[in-house]
Amino acid sequence: MSELKAFDIVVAEEGYCEGIVTYRRAVYDKSEADKHILKLKADLVRWEGYAHLNHGDSLRKLRHSNYKRCLAMARWCEATALWCYQAANTLPAGFHATLYGKPVMIEPDRLFKRHVLLTKWSSRWRELAEKFKEAK
């Protein structure tokens, strides 16, 4: 509706607590708004007519991007799980380290649990990625 010319009017209402409240409201000419809506509907119908031509290609691109995203998440889980495992085994308890720019206090029990959880999530992400993998 940005192409339409808006007319500002001042509306006065009686509020419950504040007394009389005035505010501006944009109003459009009905005939111009109807023409604009018809134009938008025609554009939508025209676009839907061509949508079937690109549907297969866009679906393939979407599946490919989902596959890549799932693999990236699986790699992130594996890297973080490896860091947790190594930190729990090598660093002393109570040591303050940094993981992805965030401070982490080394507590071996919690880090081992996190390692197990992230390993499980890594395998889940890989299974999900296989569902999106393209058949060659």
C-alpha positions as CSV (number, residue, x, y, z in Angstrom):
1,M,0.0,0.0,0.0
2,S,3.0,2.3,-0.1
3,E,2.1,3.3,-3.7
4,L,-1.2,4.7,-2.5
5,K,-1.7,8.2,-1.3
6,A,-2.6,8.2,2.4
7,F,-4.8,10.8,4.0
8,D,-4.2,11.5,7.6
9,I,-7.1,12.0,9.9
10,V,-7.3,12.8,13.5
11,V,-9.4,10.5,15.6
12,A,-10.6,11.4,19.1
13,E,-11.8,8.8,21.5
14,E,-12.6,8.9,25.1
15,G,-10.2,6.7,27.0
16,Y,-10.9,5.0,30.3
17,C,-8.2,6.6,32.3
18,E,-6.6,9.3,30.3
19,G,-9.7,11.2,29.2
20,I,-9.9,12.1,25.6
21,V,-7.2,10.5,23.4
22,T,-6.3,11.8,19.9
23,Y,-4.2,9.9,17.4
24,R,-3.5,10.0,13.7
25,R,-4.7,7.3,11.4
26,A,-3.9,6.8,7.7
27,V,-6.9,6.4,5.4
28,Y,-6.8,5.4,1.7
29,D,-9.2,6.1,-1.1
30,K,-11.4,3.0,-1.6
31,S,-11.3,3.0,-5.5
32,E,-7.5,3.4,-5.5
33,A,-7.1,0.7,-2.9
34,D,-9.3,-1.7,-4.9
35,K,-7.3,-1.1,-8.0
36,H,-4.1,-1.8,-6.1
37,I,-5.5,-5.0,-4.6
38,L,-6.7,-6.2,-8.0
39,K,-3.2,-5.6,-9.4
40,L,-1.6,-7.6,-6.6
41,K,-4.0,-10.4,-7.1
42,A,-3.2,-10.5,-10.8
43,D,0.5,-10.6,-10.0
44,L,-0.1,-13.4,-7.6
45,V,-2.0,-15.4,-10.2
46,R,0.7,-14.8,-12.8
47,W,3.4,-15.9,-10.3
48,E,1.5,-19.1,-9.3
49,G,1.3,-19.9,-13.0
50,Y,5.1,-20.0,-13.3
51,A,5.7,-21.6,-9.9
52,H,5.4,-25.1,-11.2
53,L,8.4,-24.6,-13.5
54,N,10.9,-23.9,-10.7
55,H,9.3,-26.2,-8.1
56,G,11.6,-29.2,-8.8
57,D,14.8,-27.1,-8.8
58,S,13.8,-25.1,-5.7
59,L,13.0,-28.4,-3.9
60,R,16.3,-29.8,-4.8
61,K,18.1,-26.7,-3.6
62,L,16.1,-26.7,-0.3
63,R,17.0,-30.4,0.3
64,H,20.7,-29.7,-0.5
65,S,20.8,-26.8,1.9
66,N,19.1,-28.8,4.6
67,Y,21.6,-31.6,4.0
68,K,24.6,-29.2,4.4
69,R,23.1,-27.6,7.5
70,C,22.6,-31.0,9.1
71,L,26.2,-32.0,8.3
72,A,27.5,-28.7,9.7
73,M,25.6,-29.3,13.0
74,A,26.9,-32.8,13.2
75,R,30.5,-31.5,12.7
76,W,29.9,-28.8,15.4
77,C,28.6,-31.5,17.8
78,E,31.6,-33.7,17.2
79,A,34.1,-30.9,17.6
80,T,32.5,-29.7,20.8
81,A,32.2,-33.2,22.2
82,L,35.9,-33.8,21.4
83,W,36.8,-30.5,23.2
84,C,34.7,-31.5,26.3
85,Y,36.4,-35.0,26.4
86,Q,39.9,-33.6,26.1
87,A,39.2,-30.8,28.6
88,A,37.8,-33.2,31.2
89,N,40.8,-35.5,30.9
90,T,43.6,-32.9,30.8
91,L,42.6,-29.7,32.6
92,P,42.4,-29.6,36.4
93,A,38.9,-29.3,38.0
94,G,37.9,-25.7,38.7
95,F,40.0,-24.3,35.8
96,H,38.4,-21.6,33.7
97,A,38.7,-22.2,30.0
98,T,37.0,-20.7,26.9
99,L,34.7,-22.6,24.5
100,Y,33.5,-20.6,21.5
101,G,34.3,-17.3,23.2
102,K,32.3,-18.2,26.4
103,P,33.9,-18.9,29.7
104,V,33.6,-22.5,30.9
105,M,34.6,-23.9,34.3
106,I,36.1,-27.3,34.1
107,E,34.0,-29.9,35.9
108,P,35.0,-33.3,34.6
109,D,31.7,-35.0,35.5
110,R,29.6,-32.4,33.6
111,L,32.0,-32.3,30.7
112,F,31.8,-36.2,30.3
113,K,28.0,-36.0,30.3
114,R,28.1,-33.2,27.8
115,H,30.5,-35.3,25.6
116,V,28.1,-38.2,25.7
117,L,25.1,-36.0,24.9
118,L,26.9,-34.2,22.0
119,T,28.1,-37.5,20.6
120,K,24.5,-38.8,20.5
121,W,23.3,-35.6,18.9
122,S,26.0,-35.8,16.3
123,S,24.8,-39.2,15.2
124,R,21.2,-37.9,15.2
125,W,22.2,-35.0,12.9
126,R,24.0,-37.4,10.6
127,E,20.9,-39.6,10.4
128,L,18.8,-36.6,9.6
129,A,21.3,-35.5,6.9
130,E,21.0,-38.9,5.2
131,K,17.2,-38.3,4.8
132,F,18.0,-35.1,2.8
133,K,20.9,-36.6,0.8
134,E,20.3,-36.6,-2.9
135,A,20.0,-39.9,-4.8
136,K,22.8,-40.0,-7.4
